[in-house]
C-alpha cells in the first residue's frame, strides 16, 4: 500500500470518517492520472463505516476496475453479503 495514503488509513481507523472522505476525495481528484485502486478501496471503507452502502459499493467497483486483484474484491463481496442478509428491500428503493 502506498505510504501517501497512510494518513487516510489512520483517520479511518480513528473513526474520523468525514475527514478521511474529504481527504481521499481530494487526493483522487488531484491525482486522476496516477490514482490507484487503493484510494478508491479506502474511500469505500470509509463510506461503509458511515453506513453509506451505495457509495461504498461504487468505490469498491472503481477499485476493482482499476485492479482486479484489489482487496476491494473481498470488501465488495462482504458488503453485498451484508446487504443481502439485512436489507433485501434496499434494491427496491
Jmol script that loads the backbone (N, CA, C; Angstrom):
load data "model"
ATOM      1  N   UNK A   1       0.833  -1.185   0.000  1.00  0.00           N
ATOM      2  CA  UNK A   1       0.000   0.000   0.000  1.00  0.00           C
ATOM      3  C   UNK A   1       0.877   1.248   0.000  1.00  0.00           C
ATOM      4  N   UNK A   2       0.362   2.245  -0.618  1.00  0.00           N
ATOM      5  CA  UNK A   2       1.102   3.488  -0.765  1.00  0.00           C
ATOM      6  C   UNK A   2       1.221   4.221   0.568  1.00  0.00           C
ATOM      7  N   UNK A   3       2.411   4.722   0.859  1.00  0.00           N
ATOM      8  CA  UNK A   3       2.605   5.458   2.109  1.00  0.00           C
ATOM      9  C   UNK A   3       1.906   6.808   2.079  1.00  0.00           C
ATOM     10  N   UNK A   4       1.643   7.344   0.877  1.00  0.00           N
ATOM     11  CA  UNK A   4       0.950   8.630   0.796  1.00  0.00           C
ATOM     12  C   UNK A   4      -0.498   8.528   1.273  1.00  0.00           C
ATOM     13  N   UNK A   5      -1.019   7.321   1.368  1.00  0.00           N
ATOM     14  CA  UNK A   5      -2.391   7.117   1.835  1.00  0.00           C
ATOM     15  C   UNK A   5      -2.468   6.749   3.306  1.00  0.00           C
ATOM     16  N   UNK A   6      -1.334   6.602   3.962  1.00  0.00           N
ATOM     17  CA  UNK A   6      -1.319   6.228   5.382  1.00  0.00           C
ATOM     18  C   UNK A   6      -2.096   7.185   6.283  1.00  0.00           C
ATOM     19  N   UNK A   7      -2.014   8.507   6.067  1.00  0.00           N
ATOM     20  CA  UNK A   7      -2.805   9.400   6.930  1.00  0.00           C
ATOM     21  C   UNK A   7      -4.311   9.131   6.836  1.00  0.00           C
ATOM     22  N   UNK A   8      -4.777   8.775   5.644  1.00  0.00           N
ATOM     23  CA  UNK A   8      -6.205   8.498   5.470  1.00  0.00           C
ATOM     24  C   UNK A   8      -6.591   7.176   6.118  1.00  0.00           C
ATOM     25  N   UNK A   9      -5.696   6.198   6.045  1.00  0.00           N
ATOM     26  CA  UNK A   9      -5.935   4.931   6.733  1.00  0.00           C
ATOM     27  C   UNK A   9      -6.043   5.165   8.234  1.00  0.00           C
ATOM     28  N   UNK A  10      -5.184   6.030   8.770  1.00  0.00           N
ATOM     29  CA  UNK A  10      -5.216   6.336  10.208  1.00  0.00           C
ATOM     30  C   UNK A  10      -6.519   7.037  10.582  1.00  0.00           C
ATOM     31  N   UNK A  11      -6.971   7.969   9.739  1.00  0.00           N
ATOM     32  CA  UNK A  11      -8.231   8.667  10.014  1.00  0.00           C
ATOM     33  C   UNK A  11      -9.405   7.689  10.041  1.00  0.00           C
ATOM     34  N   UNK A  12      -9.421   6.758   9.113  1.00  0.00           N
ATOM     35  CA  UNK A  12     -10.495   5.763   9.077  1.00  0.00           C
ATOM     36  C   UNK A  12     -10.443   4.899  10.338  1.00  0.00           C
ATOM     37  N   UNK A  13      -9.250   4.483  10.699  1.00  0.00           N
ATOM     38  CA  UNK A  13      -9.078   3.641  11.896  1.00  0.00           C
ATOM     39  C   UNK A  13      -9.526   4.382  13.160  1.00  0.00           C
ATOM     40  N   UNK A  14      -9.274   5.697  13.218  1.00  0.00           N
ATOM     41  CA  UNK A  14      -9.656   6.507  14.377  1.00  0.00           C
ATOM     42  C   UNK A  14     -11.130   6.896  14.363  1.00  0.00           C
ATOM     43  N   UNK A  15     -11.830   6.574  13.279  1.00  0.00           N
ATOM     44  CA  UNK A  15     -13.249   6.909  13.191  1.00  0.00           C
ATOM     45  C   UNK A  15     -13.523   8.326  12.717  1.00  0.00           C
ATOM     46  N   UNK A  16     -12.511   8.996  12.206  1.00  0.00           N
ATOM     47  CA  UNK A  16     -12.683  10.358  11.674  1.00  0.00           C
ATOM     48  C   UNK A  16     -13.039  10.244  10.194  1.00  0.00           C
ATOM     49  N   UNK A  17     -14.235   9.734   9.970  1.00  0.00           N
ATOM     50  CA  UNK A  17     -14.635   9.349   8.621  1.00  0.00           C
ATOM     51  C   UNK A  17     -14.854  10.530   7.697  1.00  0.00           C
ATOM     52  N   UNK A  18     -15.444  11.609   8.194  1.00  0.00           N
ATOM     53  CA  UNK A  18     -15.664  12.780   7.339  1.00  0.00           C
ATOM     54  C   UNK A  18     -14.343  13.358   6.843  1.00  0.00           C
ATOM     55  N   UNK A  19     -13.363  13.424   7.735  1.00  0.00           N
ATOM     56  CA  UNK A  19     -12.035  13.922   7.348  1.00  0.00           C
ATOM     57  C   UNK A  19     -11.389  12.991   6.324  1.00  0.00           C
ATOM     58  N   UNK A  20     -11.513  11.707   6.547  1.00  0.00           N
ATOM     59  CA  UNK A  20     -10.926  10.731   5.632  1.00  0.00           C
ATOM     60  C   UNK A  20     -11.575  10.814   4.256  1.00  0.00           C
ATOM     61  N   UNK A  21     -12.895  10.925   4.225  1.00  0.00           N
ATOM     62  CA  UNK A  21     -13.616  11.004   2.952  1.00  0.00           C
ATOM     63  C   UNK A  21     -13.231  12.267   2.196  1.00  0.00           C
ATOM     64  N   UNK A  22     -13.168  13.397   2.898  1.00  0.00           N
ATOM     65  CA  UNK A  22     -12.772  14.650   2.244  1.00  0.00           C
ATOM     66  C   UNK A  22     -11.352  14.536   1.704  1.00  0.00           C
ATOM     67  N   UNK A  23     -10.436  14.043   2.522  1.00  0.00           N
ATOM     68  CA  UNK A  23      -9.043  13.926   2.106  1.00  0.00           C
ATOM     69  C   UNK A  23      -8.857  12.974   0.945  1.00  0.00           C
ATOM     70  N   UNK A  24      -9.511  11.823   1.008  1.00  0.00           N
ATOM     71  CA  UNK A  24      -9.396  10.852  -0.081  1.00  0.00           C
ATOM     72  C   UNK A  24     -10.037  11.363  -1.368  1.00  0.00           C
ATOM     73  N   UNK A  25     -11.161  12.049  -1.233  1.00  0.00           N
ATOM     74  CA  UNK A  25     -11.809  12.619  -2.415  1.00  0.00           C
ATOM     75  C   UNK A  25     -10.905  13.650  -3.077  1.00  0.00           C
ATOM     76  N   UNK A  26     -10.279  14.489  -2.262  1.00  0.00           N
ATOM     77  CA  UNK A  26      -9.335  15.480  -2.799  1.00  0.00           C
ATOM     78  C   UNK A  26      -8.135  14.785  -3.438  1.00  0.00           C
ATOM     79  N   UNK A  27      -7.632  13.761  -2.781  1.00  0.00           N
ATOM     80  CA  UNK A  27      -6.486  13.011  -3.309  1.00  0.00           C
ATOM     81  C   UNK A  27      -6.812  12.422  -4.685  1.00  0.00           C
ATOM     82  N   UNK A  28      -7.978  11.818  -4.800  1.00  0.00           N
ATOM     83  CA  UNK A  28      -8.396  11.200  -6.063  1.00  0.00           C
ATOM     84  C   UNK A  28      -8.581  12.269  -7.139  1.00  0.00           C
ATOM     85  N   UNK A  29      -9.232  13.358  -6.769  1.00  0.00           N
ATOM     86  CA  UNK A  29      -9.491  14.426  -7.741  1.00  0.00           C
ATOM     87  C   UNK A  29      -8.206  15.058  -8.254  1.00  0.00           C
ATOM     88  N   UNK A  30      -7.231  15.209  -7.382  1.00  0.00           N
ATOM     89  CA  UNK A  30      -5.988  15.889  -7.757  1.00  0.00           C
ATOM     90  C   UNK A  30      -4.954  14.962  -8.374  1.00  0.00           C
ATOM     91  N   UNK A  31      -5.213  13.672  -8.398  1.00  0.00           N
ATOM     92  CA  UNK A  31      -4.233  12.743  -8.964  1.00  0.00           C
ATOM     93  C   UNK A  31      -4.901  11.746  -9.901  1.00  0.00           C
ATOM     94  N   UNK A  32      -5.803  12.230 -10.729  1.00  0.00           N
ATOM     95  CA  UNK A  32      -6.553  11.369 -11.649  1.00  0.00           C
ATOM     96  C   UNK A  32      -5.646  10.453 -12.472  1.00  0.00           C
ATOM     97  N   UNK A  33      -4.571  10.991 -12.989  1.00  0.00           N
ATOM     98  CA  UNK A  33      -3.705  10.230 -13.889  1.00  0.00           C
ATOM     99  C   UNK A  33      -3.060   9.026 -13.194  1.00  0.00           C
ATOM    100  N   UNK A  34      -2.605   9.228 -11.960  1.00  0.00           N
ATOM    101  CA  UNK A  34      -1.823   8.183 -11.305  1.00  0.00           C
ATOM    102  C   UNK A  34      -2.553   7.523 -10.132  1.00  0.00           C
ATOM    103  N   UNK A  35      -3.816   7.836  -9.949  1.00  0.00           N
ATOM    104  CA  UNK A  35      -4.566   7.308  -8.815  1.00  0.00           C
ATOM    105  C   UNK A  35      -4.758   5.799  -8.968  1.00  0.00           C
ATOM    106  N   UNK A  36      -4.425   5.077  -7.935  1.00  0.00           N
ATOM    107  CA  UNK A  36      -4.522   3.626  -7.969  1.00  0.00           C
ATOM    108  C   UNK A  36      -5.818   3.153  -7.318  1.00  0.00           C
ATOM    109  N   UNK A  37      -6.016   1.868  -7.368  1.00  0.00           N
ATOM    110  CA  UNK A  37      -7.196   1.261  -6.770  1.00  0.00           C
ATOM    111  C   UNK A  37      -7.251   1.463  -5.258  1.00  0.00           C
ATOM    112  N   UNK A  38      -6.098   1.615  -4.635  1.00  0.00           N
ATOM    113  CA  UNK A  38      -6.029   1.704  -3.173  1.00  0.00           C
ATOM    114  C   UNK A  38      -6.827   2.872  -2.617  1.00  0.00           C
ATOM    115  N   UNK A  39      -6.769   4.026  -3.266  1.00  0.00           N
ATOM    116  CA  UNK A  39      -7.508   5.197  -2.788  1.00  0.00           C
ATOM    117  C   UNK A  39      -9.012   4.943  -2.839  1.00  0.00           C
ATOM    118  N   UNK A  40      -9.477   4.313  -3.910  1.00  0.00           N
ATOM    119  CA  UNK A  40     -10.902   4.008  -4.028  1.00  0.00           C
ATOM    120  C   UNK A  40     -11.324   2.955  -3.007  1.00  0.00           C
ATOM    121  N   UNK A  41     -10.456   1.991  -2.760  1.00  0.00           N
ATOM    122  CA  UNK A  41     -10.719   0.965  -1.743  1.00  0.00           C
ATOM    123  C   UNK A  41     -10.871   1.610  -0.362  1.00  0.00           C
ATOM    124  N   UNK A  42      -9.952   2.493  -0.013  1.00  0.00           N
ATOM    125  CA  UNK A  42     -10.027   3.167   1.285  1.00  0.00           C
ATOM    126  C   UNK A  42     -11.255   4.060   1.381  1.00  0.00           C
ATOM    127  N   UNK A  43     -11.573   4.746   0.297  1.00  0.00           N
ATOM    128  CA  UNK A  43     -12.770   5.594   0.288  1.00  0.00           C
ATOM    129  C   UNK A  43     -14.018   4.728   0.474  1.00  0.00           C
ATOM    130  N   UNK A  44     -14.036   3.581  -0.167  1.00  0.00           N
ATOM    131  CA  UNK A  44     -15.149   2.650   0.026  1.00  0.00           C
ATOM    132  C   UNK A  44     -15.260   2.198   1.472  1.00  0.00           C
ATOM    133  N   UNK A  45     -14.114   1.932   2.101  1.00  0.00           N
ATOM    134  CA  UNK A  45     -14.129   1.533   3.516  1.00  0.00           C
ATOM    135  C   UNK A  45     -14.704   2.626   4.402  1.00  0.00           C
ATOM    136  N   UNK A  46     -14.320   3.867   4.133  1.00  0.00           N
ATOM    137  CA  UNK A  46     -14.825   4.991   4.938  1.00  0.00           C
ATOM    138  C   UNK A  46     -16.337   5.113   4.778  1.00  0.00           C
ATOM    139  N   UNK A  47     -16.817   5.029   3.544  1.00  0.00           N
ATOM    140  CA  UNK A  47     -18.268   5.114   3.325  1.00  0.00           C
ATOM    141  C   UNK A  47     -18.996   3.930   3.960  1.00  0.00           C
ATOM    142  N   UNK A  48     -18.403   2.754   3.894  1.00  0.00           N
ATOM    143  CA  UNK A  48     -19.034   1.576   4.505  1.00  0.00           C
ATOM    144  C   UNK A  48     -19.176   1.772   6.004  1.00  0.00           C
ATOM    145  N   UNK A  49     -18.117   2.295   6.629  1.00  0.00           N
ATOM    146  CA  UNK A  49     -18.175   2.519   8.078  1.00  0.00           C
ATOM    147  C   UNK A  49     -19.203   3.584   8.445  1.00  0.00           C
ATOM    148  N   UNK A  50     -19.478   4.496   7.513  1.00  0.00           N
ATOM    149  CA  UNK A  50     -20.516   5.506   7.734  1.00  0.00           C
ATOM    150  C   UNK A  50     -21.913   4.928   7.533  1.00  0.00           C
ATOM    151  N   UNK A  51     -21.974   3.776   6.880  1.00  0.00           N
ATOM    152  CA  UNK A  51     -23.265   3.187   6.572  1.00  0.00           C
ATOM    153  C   UNK A  51     -23.796   3.617   5.216  1.00  0.00           C
ATOM    154  N   UNK A  52     -22.966   4.282   4.423  1.00  0.00           N
ATOM    155  CA  UNK A  52     -23.367   4.708   3.091  1.00  0.00           C
ATOM    156  C   UNK A  52     -22.996   3.587   2.111  1.00  0.00           C
ATOM    157  N   UNK A  53     -23.866   2.602   2.039  1.00  0.00           N
ATOM    158  CA  UNK A  53     -23.595   1.377   1.301  1.00  0.00           C
ATOM    159  C   UNK A  53     -23.388   1.620  -0.189  1.00  0.00           C
ATOM    160  N   UNK A  54     -24.210   2.482  -0.780  1.00  0.00           N
ATOM    161  CA  UNK A  54     -24.130   2.715  -2.218  1.00  0.00           C
ATOM    162  C   UNK A  54     -22.788   3.331  -2.616  1.00  0.00           C
ATOM    163  N   UNK A  55     -22.360   4.348  -1.889  1.00  0.00           N
ATOM    164  CA  UNK A  55     -21.073   4.973  -2.205  1.00  0.00           C
ATOM    165  C   UNK A  55     -19.916   4.017  -1.934  1.00  0.00           C
ATOM    166  N   UNK A  56     -20.056   3.196  -0.909  1.00  0.00           N
ATOM    167  CA  UNK A  56     -19.021   2.192  -0.629  1.00  0.00           C
ATOM    168  C   UNK A  56     -18.901   1.233  -1.804  1.00  0.00           C
ATOM    169  N   UNK A  57     -20.035   0.718  -2.267  1.00  0.00           N
ATOM    170  CA  UNK A  57     -20.019  -0.221  -3.387  1.00  0.00           C
ATOM    171  C   UNK A  57     -19.464   0.415  -4.646  1.00  0.00           C
ATOM    172  N   UNK A  58     -19.854   1.664  -4.918  1.00  0.00           N
ATOM    173  CA  UNK A  58     -19.350   2.354  -6.107  1.00  0.00           C
ATOM    174  C   UNK A  58     -17.835   2.484  -6.079  1.00  0.00           C
ATOM    175  N   UNK A  59     -17.287   2.818  -4.926  1.00  0.00           N
ATOM    176  CA  UNK A  59     -15.839   2.965  -4.816  1.00  0.00           C
ATOM    177  C   UNK A  59     -15.130   1.620  -4.894  1.00  0.00           C
ATOM    178  N   UNK A  60     -15.722   0.593  -4.311  1.00  0.00           N
ATOM    179  CA  UNK A  60     -15.134  -0.738  -4.438  1.00  0.00           C
ATOM    180  C   UNK A  60     -15.100  -1.172  -5.908  1.00  0.00           C
ATOM    181  N   UNK A  61     -16.187  -0.905  -6.627  1.00  0.00           N
ATOM    182  CA  UNK A  61     -16.234  -1.285  -8.039  1.00  0.00           C
ATOM    183  C   UNK A  61     -15.189  -0.524  -8.857  1.00  0.00           C
ATOM    184  N   UNK A  62     -14.979   0.737  -8.536  1.00  0.00           N
ATOM    185  CA  UNK A  62     -13.947   1.523  -9.224  1.00  0.00           C
ATOM    186  C   UNK A  62     -12.570   0.929  -8.941  1.00  0.00           C
ATOM    187  N   UNK A  63     -12.330   0.545  -7.702  1.00  0.00           N
ATOM    188  CA  UNK A  63     -11.046  -0.066  -7.347  1.00  0.00           C
ATOM    189  C   UNK A  63     -10.849  -1.380  -8.099  1.00  0.00           C
ATOM    190  N   UNK A  64     -11.901  -2.179  -8.185  1.00  0.00           N
ATOM    191  CA  UNK A  64     -11.823  -3.467  -8.880  1.00  0.00           C
ATOM    192  C   UNK A  64     -11.575  -3.259 -10.372  1.00  0.00           C
ATOM    193  N   UNK A  65     -12.201  -2.232 -10.937  1.00  0.00           N
ATOM    194  CA  UNK A  65     -11.994  -1.943 -12.361  1.00  0.00           C
ATOM    195  C   UNK A  65     -10.531  -1.587 -12.637  1.00  0.00           C
ATOM    196  N   UNK A  66      -9.910  -0.871 -11.705  1.00  0.00           N
ATOM    197  CA  UNK A  66      -8.512  -0.475 -11.871  1.00  0.00           C
ATOM    198  C   UNK A  66      -7.546  -1.618 -11.585  1.00  0.00           C
ATOM    199  N   UNK A  67      -7.947  -2.509 -10.674  1.00  0.00           N
ATOM    200  CA  UNK A  67      -7.086  -3.641 -10.314  1.00  0.00           C
ATOM    201  C   UNK A  67      -7.975  -4.820  -9.906  1.00  0.00           C
ATOM    202  N   UNK A  68      -8.136  -5.794 -10.783  1.00  0.00           N
ATOM    203  CA  UNK A  68      -8.992  -6.939 -10.476  1.00  0.00           C
ATOM    204  C   UNK A  68      -8.521  -7.774  -9.282  1.00  0.00           C
ATOM    205  N   UNK A  69      -7.298  -7.557  -8.813  1.00  0.00           N
ATOM    206  CA  UNK A  69      -6.787  -8.287  -7.649  1.00  0.00           C
ATOM    207  C   UNK A  69      -6.801  -7.439  -6.387  1.00  0.00           C
ATOM    208  N   UNK A  70      -7.489  -6.328  -6.427  1.00  0.00           N
ATOM    209  CA  UNK A  70      -7.563  -5.411  -5.293  1.00  0.00           C
ATOM    210  C   UNK A  70      -8.280  -6.069  -4.112  1.00  0.00           C
ATOM    211  N   UNK A  71      -7.939  -5.657  -2.889  1.00  0.00           N
ATOM    212  CA  UNK A  71      -8.701  -6.147  -1.729  1.00  0.00           C
ATOM    213  C   UNK A  71     -10.156  -5.687  -1.771  1.00  0.00           C
ATOM    214  N   UNK A  72     -10.454  -4.778  -2.674  1.00  0.00           N
ATOM    215  CA  UNK A  72     -11.838  -4.319  -2.835  1.00  0.00           C
ATOM    216  C   UNK A  72     -12.749  -5.442  -3.307  1.00  0.00           C
ATOM    217  N   UNK A  73     -12.189  -6.468  -3.939  1.00  0.00           N
ATOM    218  CA  UNK A  73     -13.000  -7.615  -4.376  1.00  0.00           C
ATOM    219  C   UNK A  73     -13.665  -8.254  -3.160  1.00  0.00           C
ATOM    220  N   UNK A  74     -12.877  -8.528  -2.134  1.00  0.00           N
ATOM    221  CA  UNK A  74     -13.419  -9.139  -0.917  1.00  0.00           C
ATOM    222  C   UNK A  74     -14.339  -8.162  -0.167  1.00  0.00           C
ATOM    223  N   UNK A  75     -13.960  -6.886  -0.148  1.00  0.00           N
ATOM    224  CA  UNK A  75     -14.786  -5.888   0.543  1.00  0.00           C
ATOM    225  C   UNK A  75     -16.140  -5.744  -0.148  1.00  0.00           C
ATOM    226  N   UNK A  76     -16.126  -5.756  -1.473  1.00  0.00           N
ATOM    227  CA  UNK A  76     -17.377  -5.669  -2.233  1.00  0.00           C
ATOM    228  C   UNK A  76     -18.256  -6.880  -1.937  1.00  0.00           C
ATOM    229  N   UNK A  77     -17.661  -8.061  -1.970  1.00  0.00           N
ATOM    230  CA  UNK A  77     -18.433  -9.276  -1.711  1.00  0.00           C
ATOM    231  C   UNK A  77     -18.990  -9.276  -0.285  1.00  0.00           C
ATOM    232  N   UNK A  78     -18.194  -8.854   0.671  1.00  0.00           N
ATOM    233  CA  UNK A  78     -18.647  -8.789   2.061  1.00  0.00           C
ATOM    234  C   UNK A  78     -19.825  -7.819   2.196  1.00  0.00           C
ATOM    235  N   UNK A  79     -19.698  -6.666   1.569  1.00  0.00           N
ATOM    236  CA  UNK A  79     -20.765  -5.665   1.641  1.00  0.00           C
ATOM    237  C   UNK A  79     -22.046  -6.197   1.006  1.00  0.00           C
ATOM    238  N   UNK A  80     -21.909  -6.862  -0.141  1.00  0.00           N
ATOM    239  CA  UNK A  80     -23.089  -7.442  -0.792  1.00  0.00           C
ATOM    240  C   UNK A  80     -23.725  -8.519   0.090  1.00  0.00           C
ATOM    241  N   UNK A  81     -22.906  -9.318   0.744  1.00  0.00           N
ATOM    242  CA  UNK A  81     -23.436 -10.340   1.652  1.00  0.00           C
ATOM    243  C   UNK A  81     -24.214  -9.702   2.798  1.00  0.00           C
ATOM    244  N   UNK A  82     -23.677  -8.628   3.341  1.00  0.00           N
ATOM    245  CA  UNK A  82     -24.363  -7.928   4.432  1.00  0.00           C
ATOM    246  C   UNK A  82     -25.694  -7.368   3.946  1.00  0.00           C
ATOM    247  N   UNK A  83     -25.670  -6.699   2.800  1.00  0.00           N
ATOM    248  CA  UNK A  83     -26.900  -6.110   2.275  1.00  0.00           C
ATOM    249  C   UNK A  83     -27.930  -7.181   1.930  1.00  0.00           C
ATOM    250  N   UNK A  84     -27.494  -8.269   1.358  1.00  0.00           N
ATOM    251  CA  UNK A  84     -28.431  -9.339   1.011  1.00  0.00           C
ATOM    252  C   UNK A  84     -29.041  -9.975   2.246  1.00  0.00           C
ATOM    253  N   UNK A  85     -28.291 -10.002   3.322  1.00  0.00           N
ATOM    254  CA  UNK A  85     -28.798 -10.593   4.553  1.00  0.00           C
ATOM    255  C   UNK A  85     -29.729  -9.640   5.298  1.00  0.00           C
ATOM    256  N   UNK A  86     -29.328  -8.367   5.414  1.00  0.00           N
ATOM    257  CA  UNK A  86     -30.067  -7.412   6.241  1.00  0.00           C
ATOM    258  C   UNK A  86     -31.049  -6.539   5.476  1.00  0.00           C
ATOM    259  N   UNK A  87     -30.769  -6.210   4.223  1.00  0.00           N
ATOM    260  CA  UNK A  87     -31.570  -5.219   3.503  1.00  0.00           C
ATOM    261  C   UNK A  87     -32.067  -5.746   2.164  1.00  0.00           C
ATOM    262  N   UNK A  88     -32.822  -6.797   2.184  1.00  0.00           N
ATOM    263  CA  UNK A  88     -33.293  -7.362   0.926  1.00  0.00           C
ATOM    264  C   UNK A  88     -34.130  -6.365   0.130  1.00  0.00           C
ATOM    265  N   UNK A  89     -34.825  -5.449   0.799  1.00  0.00           N
ATOM    266  CA  UNK A  89     -35.663  -4.490   0.074  1.00  0.00           C
ATOM    267  C   UNK A  89     -34.899  -3.222  -0.326  1.00  0.00           C
ATOM    268  N   UNK A  90     -33.629  -3.113  -0.010  1.00  0.00           N
ATOM    269  CA  UNK A  90     -32.859  -1.914  -0.358  1.00  0.00           C
ATOM    270  C   UNK A  90     -32.798  -1.704  -1.867  1.00  0.00           C
ATOM    271  N   UNK A  91     -32.810  -2.782  -2.624  1.00  0.00           N
ATOM    272  CA  UNK A  91     -32.726  -2.689  -4.077  1.00  0.00           C
ATOM    273  C   UNK A  91     -34.000  -2.110  -4.681  1.00  0.00           C
ATOM    274  N   UNK A  92     -35.075  -2.059  -3.893  1.00  0.00           N
ATOM    275  CA  UNK A  92     -36.355  -1.563  -4.406  1.00  0.00           C
ATOM    276  C   UNK A  92     -36.613  -0.115  -4.057  1.00  0.00           C
ATOM    277  N   UNK A  93     -35.615   0.561  -3.529  1.00  0.00           N
ATOM    278  CA  UNK A  93     -35.822   1.960  -3.128  1.00  0.00           C
ATOM    279  C   UNK A  93     -35.693   2.889  -4.303  1.00  0.00           C
TER     280      UNK A  93
END
end "model"
wireframe off; spacefill off
backbone 0.3
color backbone group
